[in-house]
Amino acid sequence: MFRSTALGLAAFLCLVSAPSAADDIETALEAALEAYRAGDIARAREEVDFAATLIGQLKAEGLQSFLPAPFDGWTREAGDTSSQALAGFGGGAVATAEYRSGGESVEITLMADNQLVASMAVMLSNTALMSSMGQVKRRGRQTYVVTHEGDVQALVDGRVMVQVTGSAARASKEAYFDLIDIEGLGEF
């Protein structure tokens, strides 16, 4: 009796711990492989593209987690977090949020792994070029620039661009920049 109870419990645990259904990414990748094996290259490519789009959406959702909570007395409205917004720039991920207090606003944009960031990397990784944009500063090991307009721009790990803009005072924009987990973005 003990043995049959143990076997029944083991079977139950296997069923409970097994995933109930494959997710959309797995389904698309399996369909791509199936189409490829059947010689349907067009469908295989379509399924791979669909899976890549879904993976990009997951990545963009992860980037959203780096946007800070609003200061007391401020509100936060989430903006675009889709990979679709950067489709014209070779893909990648973007996350934005707008913070408001009275008539002031701060908008934070995080962009990762796309051609726009790559083109800005030349400027944002060279302190001499950055100094032509405004005041070059450091937070820990992270170099950033506060532009002549009071906006903050930084390039994290050569692949994630941070922009803090808006109508708020320079001090508010820098304070929001200080809330961003730069080390975490470097590992994103």
N, C-alpha and C positions, 0 to 999 in steps of 0.2 A: 504494500500500500504506500509506503514511504517513497519508493522509487517512482511509482506512477504519479504521485503528487508532485514530486520534484520535477519530473519530465513535463508535466502539465504547466507548472510554474515557469519553467525555462521557456516553453513554447509561448506562453502568454507574454513573458518579458520580451521575447524577440519580436512579437507582433506589436507590442506597445512602443518599443524603441525604434522600430522601422518607420521611415517617413511614409505618410499616408499617400502622398502623390508627389510626383516630380514637379518642380517649379517651372515657370514659363521659360526660363533660360535653358534649363536642362532639356525641356521639350523641344525647343528650337534647335539646339545643338544636335540632339538625337535625330531630328527630322533632317537636318543638314547632312549628317553622316549617312543616313538612309538614302537620301536623294543622290548623294555623291556616289555611293555604291551602286545605285541603279543607273548611273550615267546622266542623271538630270542635273547638270552643272548650274543651270540658271536657277533652279529651285534651291539647290544647295547654297548658292551665293545669297539668295533672298533670305534663307533661314539664318545663315551666319550673320548677315547684316542686321536682321531683327534681334538676334541674341546680343550682338555688339551694342545695339541701341539700348536694350534693357540693362546691360552691364553699365553703360554710360549713365543711365538714370540712377542706378544704385550708387555709383560713384558720386554723382551730383548730390544725392540725398546725404551721403556721408560728409560732403563739403559743408552742407548746411549746418551741421553740428558745431562748426567752428565759429559761427556768427554768435556774438555775445548777447546776453540778456540786456534789456534796456536799463539805464540808470533809473533810480527813483524819480518819479515825476515825468518820465519819458514813456512813450509807447513804441512798440516794435511791430512793424508790418512786414511779413516775409514777402520777398519778391520771387524772381525766377530762380528755379533750382533745376532746370532741365539741361540736358546735354544738347537738346535741339537748338537752343539759343546760339550755340557756337558752331552749328553745322557748317556755316559759310566760312568758318575759320579753321577747318580741319578737325572739328569735334572737340572733345575735352569736357570739362565740367565747369559749371558756374553756379554760384549761390549769391543771392543779394538779400539785403534787408534794409528797410528804411526806419529810422528812429526819429520821433518827433516830440518836441516839447514847446508848447506855445507856437510861436511863428518860426522856430528853428527846426532844421532837419539835418540829419546825418545819414548818408547812404554808404553802406559797406558792400563792396563787390569783391568776391574771391573767385579767381579764374585759375584753372589748372589744366596742364597738359594739352595746350592747343597752340596753333601757329601765331596767334596774336601775342600770347605770353612769350613765345620764343623770339618774336621780333622786338618786343620791349626789353627782353633780357639783356640785350647789348647795352642799352642805356641804364637800366636799373642794377646792373652788376658792376658798373664802372663809376667809382665815386667822383671822378673828375667830371664826367658827363652829368651825373646827378646834381653836382653843385651848380651847374648852369640852370637847373630847374628850380632851385631854391636852397634851403638850408638842409645839409646832410647831418643826420643824427644817428645814434646807435641805441638800441635797446638790447642789452646783453651783447651777443655777437651779431645781432641782426641790424644791418644798415638800412636806413630808409631816408626818404626825402620829404620834407614839408615844403610844398611848392610855394611860389610867390602868392598864390591865391589862398594858401592855408590848407590845401588838401594834402593827404598823406599817401605816399606810394611806396611799396616795397616789393621785392622779389625774394621769395622764400625758397631756398634749396634749388634755385635756378629754374623752377617749374610752376610755382604758385604765385600769382600776382595778387597783391592786396591793394585795394584803392579805398580810401575813406574820403568822401566828398560831401558837399551839401552847403546849406546856407548858414549853418551854425558857426560859431566862433572857432578859430584855430584850436584853442585849448580843448574844446569839446571833441573835436575830431581826433586830436592826439590822445585824449582820454579814452575814447572808444578804441583806437588802435591799440592802446596799452592792454585792453581786455582780451584781445585775440591771442589764442594759444599758438604762438609762432613755432614753438618746438613741435607741437602736435601736427601743425600744417606741414612741417618739414618731413614728417614721417607718413603723411597722407598718401 
